[in-house]
């Protein structure tokens, strides 16, 4: 062990937004059980690139005895993470694009009492193809995956006449989402983009993902940012350009 700078994370302050994970080029930080954690001292170079990205000021640098930064081990760690993400993206039958119904089309006689307004499959941002036909000239919803459970009228109030992608900004890989959404934006001329997330702090990471994806894509598009309360009501609407 050597005396050197090392990252310290205050779990009491951390809300699990994941912005520090995106900022750490060495992959030293992961979200585990809803909190940012230093997975290994040997992956942390102690330079503190993550400090300015924490909205809760939960990260500090202190000088103490710690395992020495291992650049070779860090490269191996990053390569394994990249391979794991690639394997997760392998095509499975559930990922095949499907058109379920025409928008606003009539429900069949054996449909549910309240018919679904979903027009395509899959819906997970991780699984959709950026070239899927559902994105062409679409009004796209980017939705935190808890929102449809909180809102009893989500289908008729928001999903109707829209295409949708869903994900969790707290538990999923934000960098991957930024890259995927940027490709969707570049590959398709969207009519509109609307973002829905819950009022809990970690869910606002979806706004960060949308901002970064738009910047990365170079597409000039504003989006409506809608905050949903825990009791399923619209708490706030904001247009972000």
Secondary structure as UniProt FT lines:
FT   STRAND          2..9
FT   TURN            11..13
FT   HELIX           19..23
FT   TURN            25..26
FT   STRAND          29..32
FT   TURN            33..34
FT   STRAND          35..38
FT   HELIX           41..43
FT   TURN            49..50
FT   HELIX           51..53
FT   TURN            55..56
FT   STRAND          59..66
FT   HELIX           71..88
FT   HELIX           93..95
FT   STRAND          98..99
FT   TURN            103..104
FT   TURN            109..110
FT   STRAND          120..121
FT   TURN            125..127
FT   TURN            130..131
FT   HELIX           133..135
FT   TURN            136..137
FT   STRAND          139..144
FT   TURN            145..146
FT   HELIX           147..150
FT   TURN            152..153
FT   HELIX           155..159
FT   TURN            160..161
FT   STRAND          163..167
FT   TURN            169..171
FT   HELIX           174..187
FT   STRAND          192..198
FT   HELIX           201..204
FT   HELIX           205..217
FT   STRAND          223..228
FT   TURN            230..231
FT   STRAND          234..240
//
